[in-house]
């Protein structure tokens, strides 16, 4: 099991800080209540002075999407979409305990958090520019092909587990009721990313331990150490 960012992607986005977490034994409901409400309240505090578009974390992703040729108001990173939902609807929908935890941490830190069922991603994932022949599965069950040079999370079977980098995950490896092993990817581009990403990983590790009694393996990836492997 591995996660790696391609050299080309890192060269194009040199401020990227990526955190990775692998955990087992996270099936079923958590044994204690998780601090989801507190995390969402932290996000609401961030939004007191304006919309999510003004946050430095989100501005950094908007600049990255613009460099990739994507209109940032049409294609938003996952954290921006969640913050927008929280601001306009007042709360986030309950999906699955692990997804709810990831979403709450994502809005609290304004950083995209991707959670993959580790049993459904083959031997691992490379975050890279697409060739255009990869297969992407929507949550509605339709198959798509990413555009050439679009950033995807690709496995060794030619499947794309996310499109437009942090914009949209795939149905291939979404967390399910029978999920027990997970790979979590946290990515940021803003100035404080080298501090915020490790802090988010620490909060994830603590929540998984308290909620499921699960031990975690984590790493912060850099250009010198671009690969996480279990």
Buried (B, 14 or more C-beta within 10 A) or exposed (E): BBBBBBEEBBEBBEBBBBBBBBBBEBBEEBEEEBBBEEBBEBBBEBBEEEEBBEBEBBBBBBBBBEEBEBEBEEBBBBBBBBBBBBBEEEEBEEEBBBBBBBBBBBBBBBBBBBBBBBBBBBEBBBBBBBBEEBBBBBEEEEEEBBBEEBBBBBBEEEBBBBBBBBBBBBBBBBBEEEBBBBBBBBBBBBEBBEEBBBEBBEBBBEBBEBBBEBEBBBBBBEEEEBEBEB
